[in-house]
Amino acid sequence: MKRNTIRIPALALCGALLLSLCACGGKGLSAEDASKCVQVELDATYKGQYDAFVDFYDNVTTQDARDQHDANVEGEAEIFLYGFGPDSLEDEGSSVDPSDMQLHRAKELYEKIYAKADYTVASSTKQDDGTFAVKVTIRPMDILHLVSDNAEEGFADFQEKFSAVDVTTMSEEEILTWYTDTYAAAYYDTLLDLLESQIDSIGYLDEKSIVIQVQQDEEDGALFFSDEDWSNLDNLIIDYNA
């Protein structure tokens, strides 16, 4: 039996991607339906596997699923770049904007990273209040640990090149232009080279479990789960405690 869904675009907030997820329509849905709802959302969002997603719902297309996947990957790519990027000289507490090309490259790299995501929808149990507790086990990826651990080596050539630059002969305007157009651009390229070099070495931390509370709308029977639950799950896919 196919389901109905209402999609809301993904938003990157507070270092994690928050998704407003499924509304899988129909009365009398089972624990198996709730598990399947979570599974297809995970596979579409992280692994770019769309067929089961489209088959499960009756009012979405492959493009809808792809848009959800792309929003997630792009959000995480921006989090990475701005989290590790060079500080802005003009706006304290922020980073220099990467170029569109660098953002595109980061997105491509995160697609490769997410293809290695390790999660399992382990069980689903209907609760007395009619909600479903869907247990998901995750082995968090250590890619950010690898980036941090190898940063000194990865930036060695960058440091050697730019430590020799004498900015004392530049005006403030020249320094700002050089910093943004030359230094920060090279910094992001080096950062992305470092990220790419670690993808084949990705490992996994100890398995963690999380319960997604899948609820059913009283009026139309649609299933949904909260941004908070999905945010908590998303934070486990890649370990951010690097």
N, C-alpha and C positions, 0 to 999 in steps of 0.2 A: 504494500500500500504506500503510495507516494505521500509526501508531506508538503505543507505550505510553509513558506519562510518569509520573514521580513528582514532585509539586510540593512545595517547601518554602517557607514564607513568607519574604518579603523582610525583610532587616534593614538598618537604616541605621547604619553604623559608620564612624567616622573620616572623616567628610565625604564619603563616597561610599556609594551603595547597593550592597550585596553580594547577589547572587542565587545561590541554588543552582538550577541550571537543569535542562535537559531530560534525560530518559532516554527516547530514542525507540527503541522495541523492534524486534526483528527481526534475523535473521542476514543476513550478506552485504550490508550497507548500503553505498551508493556515496558518492563524493565529492559527487554532486548531492544525496543525502539529507542529508549533513552541512551543506551550504550552506543547504538548505531549513530545517533545524532551527534554524540561527542566524537566518535571515531571519524566520521566524514569531515567534521569541522577541523579536527587536528590534521588529517591527511591533506586537505585542501590548503589550509593555512600555512603549514610548515613544509610539506613535501611537494606541493604543487600537483597533487593527484586529484583530478577533478571528476572522473567518471562516476565514482560511487556517490559523490556529493550531488551531482546533477540527477542521478538515478533516484536518490533518496527523496528529493524535493520535487514538487510538481510545478513550481513557478520560477525556477532559476535556470540560467544557461551556463554553459562552460565559461563564457566571458564574465559572468557574475562571480564564479568561483575564482577565476584568474585575477579579477580585480581585487578580491579579498586577499589572495596570496601576495599580489604585488604590493598592496598597501602595507601588509605586515613586514615584508622584506625591506621595503623602502623606509618604513619607520625605524626598523632596527639598524639599518645602514646609517641613517642620520644620527641615531643615538650613539653609535660607535664613533662616527667621525667627529661629532661635536664633543663627545666625552673625552676623546683622546687628542683632539685637534689643538693647534697652537692658539694661545690666548690673543684676543683682540687688543690692539693698542688704543683703540678708540672707545670701546665699550667694555668697561671692567666687568669681569665675571662671565664674559661670553667668549666664544671662539671665532676666529676668522671663518668666513663662509667658504666651504669647498666649492670647486667648480662643478658645473653640471656633469662634466665628463667624469670627475672623481666620484660624484654621487652615483652615477650610473655604474661605474666599476665596483664601488662598494656594494651596491645592490646585487650585482652578478656574483660577487664573492659570498654574500650572505645566502644566496640561493644554494650555493654549493655547501655552505655550512649547514643550513637547515635540512638539506637532503640527508645528513647524517644524524638527525635528531632521533633519539631513542626513547620511545614512550609506548606504553601498552594500556589499553582500556581493560582493566582487570576484572571488574564486576559491576553490577548494577542492582540496587535493591530498592524496592518501593517502600516508602515510609508510611507511617500511620496517617500522616497529614496529606498523603497523596503525591508528595514529591518523590523524586528518585535520587538516591545517592549513588553517583557513578564514581568508582575509584579508578584513578589513573596512576600508574607507576612510571617514573621518569628517571633516567640516568642523565644528570646535567652534563653538558659538554664543557670542556675546560679551555676553549679557544682563547678566552680573554686572559686566562692564566698564562698560556703559551706566549701571547703577545707581550704581556708584562715581563715575563721571565727572559725573553729574548730581545727586549727593546734596546739594551745597551749595544749588543752586537749588531742588531738590525739598523741602528742609527749611527754606527761608527763612521761610515763614509760621509754621511750628512754632517755630523759634528765636525769632522776634519775640514770639510769644505767651507762651512760657514763660520768656523772659529777664526779663520784667516781674513774675514771681511772686516774692513775698517769703516765703521759708520760715522766716525768723528768728523769726517770731511763732508758729510751730507747735511743738508738742511732738514728740519723736522718733516717737511712735506716729502722730501726725497726719501727719508727713512721710512715714512709710512708707506709710500708707493713700493719701495724695495721690499719691505717686510711683507706686504700683502701679495704682491705680484710674483715675487721671487722666492723669498724665504718660506712663506706659508704654503705656496704651491708645491715646492719641493718637499716640504714636511709631509703634506698629505700624500704625495706620491710614495714617499718612503714608508709611511705608515701602512699604506695599502699593499706595498710590496711585502712588508713584514706580515700582515694579515694573511696574504695569499700563501706565503711560504710555510705557514703553520697549519693549513687546512688538512694536509695529508697526515699530520701528526696528532689530530684531534683524539683526545681520550675522554673518558667518562668518570665522573665522580660517583660516590656511593648512591645507590638507588634511593629515591625519595617517593613518597606517596602523597597524593592529594585527592580530596573528594570534591567533585563538582556536583552541586545541588541543582538538579534539573527540575524545574517547576512547570506546572501545567496551568494555563490560563483558564479561569472558571467559565468564561464566556464562549471562547471558540475552541478550547481544548488544545491550544498551541503550547508547545514546550519552549522554555527559555531558561537561560542561566545568566547570572549576573556578571557585570564587568569585573567586579572584585574577584570572583572565583577564577575567571579567565586570566586576569592579571597575575594572580598568585601562581597559576599554572605556567603562564608565559615566563615568569621569573625563574622557573626551574629548568626550562629547556636549555638555556645557556646560563652558566653560573656567573653572576656579576660580582662576586666577592673576590675579585682578583687583586 
